[in-house]
């Protein structure tokens, strides 16, 4: 029996054939699609950045962001206040963003040491706690769109 070796077939020292070649791209490819690849890369980056910017713009004035903003702001005001003090907070943008089913008196609820702001019907709103040991009473003045906080001694 005669073994015939093909000139193109190379064998490794252990007798195993090479399965993978180190160069993934063909050798005769000399930049024929560089323009197409660069354009595709630029278009995909543009689409990604456009989607990212649209997402960020949609979240800036969102009711959830305003709930978080006002609950933290009110809690920080209560923490930094002294007894027998009255504070008025302008909530014009919150009133414009609130949903139809939310009552004005239920937008801000202060229960013990937790401030909850709720501008949407679904969900529990956003809650943030304060540490100042004071008695807090509050109401919403609808004529001025301001939330009034009265801080007294416990």
C-alpha positions in Angstrom: 0.0 0.0 0.0 1.3 3.4 -1.0 0.7 6.5 1.0 0.2 9.5 -0.9 0.9 12.8 0.8 -0.7 16.0 -0.5 1.7 18.9 -0.8 -0.8 21.3 0.6 -1.7 19.3 3.7 0.7 20.0 6.5 0.8 17.9 9.6 1.8 19.0 13.1 4.7 17.4 14.9 2.4 15.1 16.8 0.5 14.1 13.6 -2.6 16.3 14.2 -3.8 18.4 11.5 -4.3 22.1 11.9 -8.0 23.0 12.2 -7.8 26.7 12.8 -5.7 29.2 10.9 -4.2 32.1 12.8 -5.6 34.6 10.3 -9.3 34.9 10.4 -9.6 37.2 7.4 -8.6 36.1 4.0 -5.2 37.3 2.8 -6.3 38.7 -0.5 -8.7 41.2 1.2 -7.1 44.6 0.7 -9.5 47.1 2.3 -12.3 46.8 -0.2 -15.1 47.3 2.4 -13.5 49.8 4.7 -15.9 52.6 3.8 -18.9 50.4 4.3 -17.7 49.2 7.7 -16.9 52.7 8.9 -20.3 54.0 7.7 -22.1 51.1 9.5 -20.1 51.8 12.7 -21.0 55.6 12.6 -24.7 54.9 11.9 -24.9 52.3 14.8 -23.2 54.7 17.2 -25.6 57.5 16.1 -28.6 55.3 16.7 -27.4 54.3 20.1 -26.7 57.8 21.2 -30.0 59.0 19.9 -31.9 56.4 21.9 -29.8 57.2 25.0 -30.5 60.9 24.7 -34.3 60.3 24.2 -34.4 58.1 27.3 -32.6 60.8 29.4 -34.9 63.6 28.2 -38.0 61.5 29.0 -36.8 60.9 32.5 -35.8 64.5 33.4 -39.3 65.9 34.1 -40.9 62.6 35.1 -43.3 62.4 38.1 -41.1 59.8 39.8 -38.1 62.1 39.7 -40.2 65.0 41.1 -41.5 62.7 43.9 -37.9 61.8 44.9 -36.8 65.5 44.7 -39.6 66.9 46.8 -39.5 64.1 49.5 -35.8 64.6 50.0 -36.1 68.4 49.9 -38.9 68.4 52.5 -37.1 66.0 54.8 -33.9 68.0 54.6 -35.8 71.2 55.4 -37.4 69.6 58.4 -34.0 68.3 59.6 -32.4 71.7 59.4 -35.3 73.6 60.9 -35.9 74.6 64.5 -39.1 74.4 66.5 -41.8 77.0 66.0 -41.0 77.6 62.4 -43.2 77.8 59.3 -41.8 76.9 55.8 -43.5 77.3 52.4 -42.3 75.2 49.5 -43.2 76.1 45.9 -44.6 73.0 44.2 -45.8 74.5 40.8 -44.0 71.9 38.7 -45.3 69.0 40.8 -48.8 70.3 40.4 -48.4 70.4 36.6 -47.0 66.9 36.6 -49.4 65.2 39.0 -52.0 62.8 37.6 -55.7 63.5 37.5 -56.7 61.1 40.3 -54.3 62.4 42.9 -55.8 64.8 45.4 -53.9 68.0 46.3 -54.1 67.2 50.0 -52.6 63.7 49.4 -49.5 64.8 47.4 -47.3 65.2 50.5 -47.9 63.0 53.6 -45.8 63.4 56.7 -46.3 60.4 59.0 -44.1 60.4 62.2 -40.6 60.8 60.7 -41.3 59.9 57.1 -42.1 62.2 54.2 -44.0 60.6 51.3 -44.6 62.4 48.1 -47.1 60.9 45.7 -47.8 62.4 42.2 -49.0 59.2 40.5 -52.0 57.0 41.1 -50.1 53.7 40.9 -47.3 53.0 43.3 -46.7 54.3 46.8 -44.8 57.4 45.9 -41.4 58.1 47.2 -40.6 58.2 51.0 -37.7 59.7 52.8 -37.2 60.0 56.5 -35.9 62.8 58.6 -34.2 62.7 62.0 -35.2 65.9 63.7 -37.4 65.2 66.8 -40.1 67.8 66.2 -43.9 67.8 65.7 -44.8 68.5 62.1 -48.1 69.6 60.7 -48.6 70.5 57.0 -51.2 71.5 54.4 -51.3 72.5 50.8 -52.3 76.0 49.9 -53.9 75.6 46.5 -54.2 79.3 45.8 -50.4 79.8 45.8 -49.4 76.2 44.8 -47.3 76.0 48.0 -46.9 73.3 50.6 -46.9 74.8 54.1 -45.0 73.0 56.9 -45.5 74.0 60.5 -42.7 72.8 62.8 -43.4 72.8 66.6 -41.8 71.2 69.7 -42.9 67.7 70.6 
